[in-house]
Amino acid sequence: MSNSSIRDKLVIKPVTLEHLDQFDELLRYVFQVTSKDIEKSGYEKDDELLREKRPVLQNTDVIGWFNKDKLVSQLCIYPCKVNIHNTIFEMAGLTGVGTYPEYANLGLMNDLIKTALTKMRDNQQWISYLYPYSVPFYRKKGWEIFSERITFNIKDSQIPYYEKQPGFVERLDVDEEVVVDVYNRFSASNHGALIRNKLSWNEYWRWENEQDRTAALYYNQSGEPMGAMFYWIDKDVFYIKDMIYLNQEARKGLWNFVYAHYSMIDKVKGRIYRHDPIAFQLSDSHINETIEAYYMARIVDVAEFLKAYPFAILPKEPFHFIVTDPVAEWNNGIFSLYTDSNGLLCIDDQPRGKAVTLSIQTLSSMMMNFRRPQFFYEYERLKTDKQMVDILDSMIPPKQPYFSDYF
């Protein structure tokens, strides 16, 4: 049977609660999740995980291709909020992407992504994040890396110790209200971070060790929580899932708490999600660090994203972006930026001032400040003159993105 005749039998439509079993079955097949994996994550039975996934279908947009009543390809859009340079954006988290292999190479996923981008635009979600199972695949669809994960491994003798801090540390369950409150304060002041709701917290912990995970909270001298670390200990290894802090006192206090386990452990393994110079902060900086691409982002609607974007300064002279987008046709073209007589930013499609030619991938990563405009210019991902690069550098806020979630 030809590809076209197979394709003619398929219809695209929403995936609802009645398809929960099929939704789960497709995800497990594509990502090769076994019952053993589920048990290691803390779920006693498969049906417990299914119950956990019910809110996903209730609170997200899931779209799929069906062959009669059989789900054969799908993706899921999480409605999220993120902090972009201290401005809250509606964000579409793309996940649950998969197609059974016998339906591959029919263009099903390409059409699902086009449909998803249209839905995101209708929902005024001007930006989308995803975790890439294949960076090249999602680059072709318009996403680009904006976040890295650094995994470090340090010996017990290398654990940093600082002079005694004025506050104290308390161990708590990870879902305590005060733990959530510390993260909320952290995400409100850190560019790129997810503003977590209940569904986001569930996804954050879904595949982690449920039995042993603990939150260590650092309080300042006044009893105000200023930092948190999520960790567990297993076979003489202290595992740090994440460490967040609102000031350097909290960072030092949390590391002193790790040091207090010196006699109990052989090493510390952890993760950080921004360019935190951990090796520089250690007396013995000879440690193992692994840097890997973590999350990707793509602007859904260039014009609307630019209107909402909190530029550090507005342009004194007009200029225009010339953008190419392989999927969202509304992003192909000219986007001029200039200020009106009232000093307000305006966006239109007229070629005003100098041109800056770039792809949607480069624009997305640059505006998220994964790398500065000079980087993209040097690597020929941004075509303009040096003066325009300096102007862009002054307009894009300097904070680097942080993102530690997974969905």
N, C-alpha and C positions, 0 to 999 in steps of 0.2 A: 504494500500500500504506500502511495506517495505521501510526502510530507504535507502537501496541500490538502489531500483528501482527509488526512488525520486532523489537520488544523480546522477544517470545515465542520468537524463534529464537536468542537469545543466551544464553550461559552464562558465569558468572564462575568463574574458577579460577586457580591459580598459573601464572605465566610462568616457564618453565624454560630450560635451555641449548638444548633443541631448538628454541626459539623465538627464538634470538639474532638471526637475520637479520631477523625480523619486528619484534622489539624495537627494533633499530637503525633500520629503515625507518620505523617510526612516529615515533620521536624526530626523525629528520631532516625528515620531512614537516611535523610540527607546529612545530618550531623553525627550519625553513628553513636547515638546516646543509648547505652545499655541499661538494663535493670541494675547491674552492679554499680554503674556511675550514679544512678539515682539514689541507691542506698548509701553510697559514700558521702552524698551531699546532705544526708540527714533525713530523707524521706523513707518511711517504713515500707510503704507499698506504692506501686505504680499509680493506683487510683488517688493517692494523696497528692501526687504531683498534678494529676488531671484536675483535681479540685482547685489547686493553686492557679492553674492556667485559666480557669473559668473567668476570673476578672479581666484577663487579657482580652478575651473575645468580647466582653461586655463593655470595656472602656477604651478600646482601640478600633481603628479601621483596618480590617483584614480583607484583602481582595484576593480572589483566586480564579484559576481556570478550572473548569469542570468538564469531564467527559461523561455526559448524562449526569448521574448523581455522584460520580467519583471525583474527589479533589485531586488534581494532578500537579498544580503549581500554585504558589502563594507568596504573599508578602504581607507584612504587618506594619502599621504606622502608629507609633506611640505618640499621643499628644503630650508634649513636655514644655517646660519653661527653662530657659538658660540665661545666665548673666553674660552679656557681651559688653565688656568695658563699662560695667555698672548700669547698664540698661537691660531690662528684662524683655526677652524676645520669646514669642511662641516658637517652639522648635518641633519638628517632626522627626521622631526617632525611627529609623527604618530597621526592621529586624525580621526574623522568621522567614528569610528569603530562601526558597527552595523549589526544585522541580524534580520529579521522578526522571531517572535517566532515559527511560524509553520515550519521554516527551521532550528531550533536549534538542537543540538546534532547530526549533520551530519558531523562534522569535517570541516565545511566550513571556519570558522575563522582561524583555525590552518593552513589550506592550504594557505589562504590569507596572513597570517603573514610570512610563509615560502617564498612565492613568493615576498613579500615586502622586506624581508631581503636580498634576492638575488638581487633585483633591487637596494637596497641601496648600496650593495657591488659593483655592476657594476658601480654605480655613484660615487664611492669613498667617500661615506658618512660613515665614520668609527664609528660614534656614533649616537644614536637615543634617542630623548626625547619623553615623552608622559605624558598627564594628565590621571591618572587611575580612571576609574569609578569603578574598582575593583582591589585593590592591589594584592590579592591572584591570580587572573586570570593572570595578567601581570607578576607576579613573575614566574609563571609556564612557561611563554614564554621567560624568560630571562632578564626582566627589574627589576631594583631595585631602591628604594628611594634614591634620591641624594639631594633633596631640601625640605625644610619645609616652611610653612607659619604660621606666628605668628600673631594672631589677638588680639589687646589690646583695652581696654575700660578704660578711665581715666576720673575722674570728673574734672569740670572746675577749682576747687581749687588745682588740682594736675598738671596742665599744667606747664611744666618747663619754667623758665624765666632766661635768662643769661644777664650779663652786655651788654650794647649796643655794637653791633658789628660795625666795620668800614664801612661795605657795606650797601646795601639797597635791598628791595624786590619790584618786579614789578609783577602785575597780567596780564596774557596774555591768549590768546586762546591756547588750548592744541596742536594745529597743527602748531603753529608758527615755523619758521625755527630755531630760536635761541633755542627753547625748544628741538627740535630734535637734535640740535648740542650738547647741554649739555648731553643728553642721550648717544649720540655717543661717547663722551669723557669718560663718566662713564663706558659704556660697554667695551670700549677698555682697561680698567684698572681693571675690576672686573671679576674674575674667574666664569665661568658658565653662564655669561650673554649672551643673544641673541643679535646679531648684526642685528638690525631691518631694514627691507626694508619697502616699502609702504604697502605690503600685511600684514606684521607683525604688523604694527601700526594699520591697520584696525581691525585685530583680537584682538589686545590689548584692543580696545575700543568697540568691537561689542556689548557687553551686558551691558554696563554701561550707566548711565544717560546722554543722549546727551545734554539736555537742560542746565544743571547747572554746568557741570564739568569745572574746571578752572585750569590753571597752575600758580603757584607762583614761580618766578625765583629769586634766590639770586645772586646779583652781588657783587664782591669785590670792594675795594676802587678805583681800576683802571677801573672799569666798565666792568670787565670780568665775565661772568656768571659762577658760581661755584656750583650751586645746583638747584634742582627743586622739587616741590611737586605738586602732582595732587590731587585735593580735590573738595568737594562741601559741601554746608550747607543745611540741611533739618530738619525742625521741631526742631530747637534748638540743633541739633547735627552736629558737624564738622567731616565730613568723610574724612579720608586720604586714598586714593587708594595706593599711594606709595610716598616715599621720598628718593631722591637720592642726594648725595653730593660728591664733590671731596676733601673736607677738613672739619675739625671740625668747622671752622668759618662759613661755609655755613650751616652746621647742626644746629648750635646755632641760626643763623640768621633766618632760616626757623621756628624753634620752637618759636622764639620771635614773628614771624608773626602770628602763631597760637594763642599765648598768647594775642595778640592785639585784638582778638575776644572775650575776656573774658566776656564782658558784654552782648554779643549776644547769647551765647551758654550755655548749661548745661553740656555737656560732649563732649569728643573726642573719636571717634572710628576709628581705623586704622589698617593697615597691614604692616608687615615687612617680608622680605624674606631671612633673614640670621640671624645668631646668634648675633644680635645687642642688647646689654644689656640695653634695654630701662628702665626697672624697676630700675636698678642700677643708672641710670642717673637722676632719679627723687628724689626730697627731700622727698616726701611721696611715698615710693615704694610699698605700699599696693594697688596693682592694679590687675585687672583681665586680664589674658593672656591665650589664647588657642593656643596650638601648634598642628598642623596637618600635616600629610604627604602631600606634594604638588605635585611635579613632580618626575617622574622616568626616569632613563637612562639605556641604555644597549649598550655595545660595540658590534658593528656589525662584525668587523673583528679584532681579537685580535692581530695578527702579525702586520698588518698595523697600528693599533692604537698605539701599543707600539713603533713602529718606529718613529711615528710622535710626541709622547708624550714628553713634555718638562720636563724631570726629573730634580730635583734640583741638583743632582750629579749622575754620572754614577757608576755602581758597580765596586769595585776593584777586586772582585772575581766573577767568573761565578755562576749563579744560574738558576733554571728553574721553571716556573709555570706549574702545571698540572691542566688544565682547563676542566670543564664539562659544556656543553651547551645543553639544552633540545630541541632546534630547529635548530640552525645553526651548522650543522655537521662539518664544516670547523674549528670551534673553539674548537672542542674536541681534546685534545692531549697535547703535550709538547711544551712549548715556552721558549727557553733558552735566557738569556740576558748576554752578555759579551762585553768587549771592545777589539777592534783589536789593532794592533801595532801602528796605527795612533791615538789611543784614541777615535775612533768612536764606537757608539753603534751598536751591531750586534744582530740579532734575528734568531734563527734556531730551528729545531725540535729535536736536540740531547740533552739527559739528562745530562747537564753539571752542576757540583756543587750541592749545596743543593736544595731540592725540596720544593716548596710551593704549597700545594694542596688547590684548592678553586673552587667555581662555577663562572660562568659568571656574576651572579648577584652580588656576593661579590666583584669580581674584578672590575666591573663597578663602584659600589658605593665607593670603596676604592680609585680608581684612580681619581674619582671626589672629593675626600677628604670630603665626607659627614661625615665619621668617620675615625679616624686614624687606622693604622694596628693593634695597640695594642687592640683596641675595638673588631675588628673582631677575633683576636686571643683568647681573653678572652671568647667570646661567641661561640667559636668552629666553626666559619665560615671560619677560615684560619688555616690550619694544617702545622706546621713547627716547628722550635725551636726558642727560645727567641732571640738568636743572629740574626737570619734571620729577625725577626720582627723589631729589631732595625735598621737593614740595610734598610728595606723597609721604615721605618719611616724617615730615612735620605734622601731617594730618592724622596719621594712624596712631592711636594711643600705644604706649610702650609695654603695657603689661602682657606677659606671656600666658598662654592658655593653660588651664588646669582642668582635667576631666578624668575622674577615677571610676566612673560608673560602667555598667555593662548591661545591655539589654538585647 
